[in-house]
Every structure is written in C-alpha cells, then in structure tokens.
C-alpha cells in the first residue's frame, strides 16, 4: 500500500436537521487533500439537510449523501457510513462543526497509532477564515485511565472532557476487533467506542496542533440529551466492567465515571419529576431513592452557583477561540 493510499481519509458526518450548517462541514472536509471520501448520513431530517449537503459537492466524486427514512441516532448513522465506505482512515465530523485547513497533514505526520486526535477550538460563531493558535507539535499517548478520568466533569472546568476529541481511527483496527458504535446510545457513543478500543489495546495519540473547529450551540444534539440517555450511558459503563477483564486501575477509574454519570442521571430524574408532577412528588421520588440524595443536593447547589456566575469570563468577543487542550504556543513572528 502506498503512503498516498494509506493516508486516505473517509470523513463521516451524521446529520439531523442541519440544513443551516452542513454545507460548511462538507466543504471543510472536501478541502482537505487527504480526504478520499465524505459520507453524509441524513438521519431522517425534517428540513433540507440532504439537499444542503449535496449543494456543497465540489464535483470531485468524493461526496456521498444517504438518507434514513426513520431517525436512528448518530451511532447508527456512523455505523452505516463506516459500512459503505472503504478508506483506511475514518474521521468523524459533526454536522455543525468544521475542519481548519491542514488538519490531517499535521496528524498524519505522526507514526505508530491506531487513533489520533488533535486539539479543538470552541467558538460561538463559525469563523473558518480566522486561523487558530499555532502550538508546538507535541504528541503524547493517552492511557485508558487518563481517557476515563478526562471524561469526568469537575467544578470550574467548562466543557473540557477528553471525550470531545475527534480522533482519526484506523479502519483495520476497528475491523480486527469488530468495533462499532453502540446504537443503544444517543449520548456518549463516541466515549464508549473509544473506551472499548483502548481496552482492546488501541494506541491513542493526542497532538496539540488544532485542526477542528467546534461551534457551541444550545440546540446541538449533544445539548439535547434525555434523562434516559444518561441512564443508558451509565448502563454501558456497567456492561463494560462486567464483560471485560479490566486491570484494577482501569476498573476503579471506570467505576468513578459510572458513578459520575449515575449522579447526573439522579439529578435529572429528580428535576424531571418536579417539572412533571410538582415539588411534593419530587420529594417523594427522592425519599424512595435515599442514596440519590447527595447527588441531587450537590447537583442543585452546583447549578445555582453556575447560574450566579454566568457571564463571568464571557466578555471576550464571541469569535475568540477556547481550546480543549493546553499547549505551548508557537512564537508569532
């Protein structure tokens, strides 16, 4: 296999009601010289998502748009895209995000990896014309424990989870270990797949170079998860712990993550009960689940503190980037 063929990337975009953003995502993928395929799966949108994706076609023959008749979720959409594509490398792009120019060139300079991820620039408005900060080209290996710990939210850290990283994955590794997205999940499906890959021995490299632009939107799919989604993610952690023979440090870390997700679920279940049936019903719900009390009390207090602090640190122009990973900036000449 030649280096050119070996570096061929399939970009997968699962999209639902993304007519306003999908063209930007598709165009940014087609602009990358290493991309040989772009597969958009329209997950039963009620708007013109498929047509908007088609309109971004550059005529190179690399774009394929398929549509589901019924909504099946992002995991099913990505699995379908993997099954109908063939490039040796697979990259995920959300339908409201985009790649900066040169993203894959920086990643493919690295060797000896099964998964490789770069830095992410978060912003409130898409600003493809503005280039992100240049960071020193440092690379590190991400261990299973570090990955799990990096997905546990902590007070004072806003949307900083390692699970937001968008790695390029070697198709051969996915095929060798029969790895696909868990279609029962509509929250954390990326995290769960990457975790199972790490447990199978995946070499996960992270570089500080920034090539992925993530647009922060209140109406994004990741911001619309249901209480049931948290319950299923918690159960997925438990299933991995039960089915896998994990090293003790990995099992302890995964237990912490499972408790973290369970606590989020208990808070949401309490708030759902209160919204549906009133405060008295919510109290009765909590009395029936006394072990959930610390999680609910802590969560409510944290939410109140977060609301009271809202606006601090947001005075900067919305076009400014906020980076997921810390890095050493390259001195500007």
N, C-alpha and C positions, 0 to 999 in steps of 0.2 A: 504494500500500500504506500503510495507516495505521500510526502508530507502535505501536499495540497489537498489530497483526498482525505487524509487523516484529520485535517483541520476543518473539514466541512461541518457546519453547524446547522441544525434544524431549530428554528425558533417557534415555540408553541405558544399560542395566545388563546386562552379560554375567555369568551366574551359573552356577556348578557346585558342587553340594553346599554350598549356602549357606543352608540352611533356618534356621539359628540367627541369621542377620544380615540376610537380605534384606528382612524386613518393616520394619526400621529404615531401610534405604536407601530403599525405596519411599516410606514415609511422609514422609521428609525432602524428597523430590523433589516429592511432591504438595502439600506445604505452601507451596511457592514460587509466588506469584501469577503469575509469568511463564511457568510451565510449562504447555504445552498438551497434551503427550504424554509418557507414561512407557512405554518399551518394555523389557520384561524378556525376555531370551532365555536360557532354561534349557538349558544345554549338556550334555544327556544326564546329568543328575544321578542319583545312586543314592539320594538322600534326597527329602524332600518340599519341595524348593526352590520348585517351581511353585505348590504349594498355599499355602505360606507367603507368597509374593508376592501371590497372589490375595486372601489374608486381609487384606492391608493396603490393599485397594481402598477409596477414600473415597466411591464411588458417583457421582463426577463424570463418569464415562465417559472419563477420560483415560488409564487404565491398560490396557495390553495385554500379556498374557503368552503367549509362544510357546515351544515346546519342540523341541529337536533329538532325533532318535532315536539318533544316534551323536555322540560327542564330536568336535567340530571345532575347538575352540580359541577363545580370546577374539577374535581378529581376525575369524574367520568369523562369530561371533555378532554382533559390532558391525556388520560389513558388512550382514548380513541385517536388523538393526534399522534401519540407515540406509535400506535399500531399501524397507522397508514403512512408513516414516514420512514426514512431509511438512513439519514445522515448519521455518521458515527458519534457525533456530539449533539446533546439535547440541551436547549436553553429555554427557560420559562420567562415570558414577559407578560405582565398584567396588562389588561386592555386599556387602562388609564395611565400607564407609565410609558417610558421610552428609554432607548439606549443613547448615550452620548457617542459621538464619532470615536472610533478607535478602541471601543470596548474590548472586543475579542482579541485584537492584536496583543494587548498587554497581558491578557490571561494566558494565551497560548504560547507565550514565551517561556512559561513555567513547564517543568517536566515532573514525571512521577506522581501523578494524581489520578483519582477516579472522579472526584468532584472538585471544582474550583470556583470560588466566589470572589467578587471584588466589592469595593465599598459602594454605598448607596448615598445619594444626595436627596434628602427630603425637601420638598418645597410646596407652597400653596398654589402656585400657578406654574404651568409648564413653561420653561424658559430654555429651550434647546439651543438657542443662539448664544446663551451665556455658558461659558466653559466652567467646569467645576475646578476646585483647587487641585493642583498637582501635588501628589505625595511621593515620598521616597518609595522606590519599588521594593518594599519589604514584603516577604512572604512568611507565613507560619502554618504549621499543621494544627488543625483543630481536632482535639481529642473528643471522645464520646462524652466524657464527663463535662468538659468545657462547653460542648454544644448544649447539653441538657441544662446546665447551670445558666447559660446565656439566654435561655428561654423562660426564665423565671423572673417576672417583673418585680422591681424593687422600688420603694418610695423614692421620689426625686429623680428617677430615670424615666424620661418620657419616650415611649415607643422605641426602646433600644434593644429589643430582643434579637438575638443572633438568627432566629428563625425567619426574620425578614430578608436575610441574604438570599440571592437568586443564583445559585451555583449552576455552572455548566456541568452536565453529567455525561459520563461515557456510556453510550448505549450498550456496549459489550458487558459492562459491569451490571447494568440493570438486567440484561438478558441472562447472564450467568447465574444470578441469584434470584431470578424470577420476581423482580421487584416492580411493583406498580403502585399507583396511588390507591389509598383506601377509600373506596367510593361511598362508604357509610359516613364519611366525614365531610362537613362543609365548613369546618374551622380547623386549622392546624394540620391540614392534609399534607402541606409541604414539610412541616416539622416532623410529622410521623414517618414520612417516607425517608427523609434524611437520617432520622434516628435508626431506622431498621437497616439502612445502608451502612452506617457506622458500626452497628453491631455485627454486621457481616464482614467487617474489615475494610471498609472504604477508606481510602486516603483522601482526606478533605483538606485542601489547601485554601487559605484565605490571603488575598493580597490587599494592600491598602489603596491601590490605584482605584479611582472612582469612574465607573463607566455606566452606571444605572441611575436613572432619574425617576424617583417615586413621587407622584403628585398626591398630596394629602387631601382627601375628600371625605366629608362627613357621610356621603351617600355611597361610598365604596362598598363592595361586597364584604371586605374584611371588617367594615364598621357596622354591618347589619346582622351579625351572628345572633342566633337564638339561644335561649337557655338550654334547649335540647342539644344544641351543638356543643356546648361546654360539657354536658353530661356524656356525650359520645366520645369526646376527646379524652376525658378522664378514664372512660372505659377502655379506650385504645391503649393508654399507658398501662393499665392493669393487664390487658391482654398480652402486651409485650413482656411484661415482667413474669407472667405465668408461662408463656410459651418459650421464652429464651433462657438459656443458661448464662446468666449475666455475672460478670465479675462483681465482687462486693461493692467497690466504689461506684460502679455504674448503677447497680440496683438501688443503692442509697440515694444517689442523685435523682434517679427516675422516680423514686418514692417521694422525694421533695417536690418534684414537678407535678406529680399526680395530686398531692395534697394542695398545691397551689391552684391547680385547675378546679379541684373539688371545692375549695373555698370560694372561688369565683362563681361556681355553679350555685352554691348555697345562698350567696348574696343575691344573685339574680332570681332564684326561685322565691326567695322571701319578697323581693320587690315586685315580682310578677303577681304573687298572691295579694299583696297590698293593693296593687293597681286594679286587679280584677274585683276583689271582694272587700276591700277596706282594711283599716288598721287592725281591727279586732281579729279578723280571720288570719292576718299575717302573724299576729302574736300567737294564736292557737297553732298555726303552722310551725312556728319556731319552738313552741313548747313540746311539740311532738318530735322535734329533732334537736334535743338539747346539745348534742355535740357540735351543731352548726352555729351555736350562739357566738363563740369567739370570732368565727369568720365573718358573720353578719355584722357584729358590732364594729370590728376593725374596718371592714369594708365601708360601712356607712360613715365612720369617722374620717377615713381617708378621702372619700368622695367629697365630704363637706370641706375638708382642708384644701382639696384640689380646686373646688369652686371658689373658695375665698381667695386663692392665689391666682385665679385665672386672669390673664392679661399680663402678668409679670413675665418678662423675657420675650413678649410678643411685639415689642415696639419696633423691632427691626423691620425693614421693608420685606414684604412677603416674598419677593424674588430671591432673597438670600437663601443659601443652602444650609441645611443642617445635616451633618454627616453621621452615618450609623457607627462607623469605626473611627477611632482616633488614629492619627498618623502624623508623621513628620513631614511638614510641607517642604516642597522644593523652593528654594530661594528664587524670587522673581527678579529677572534682570531689568 
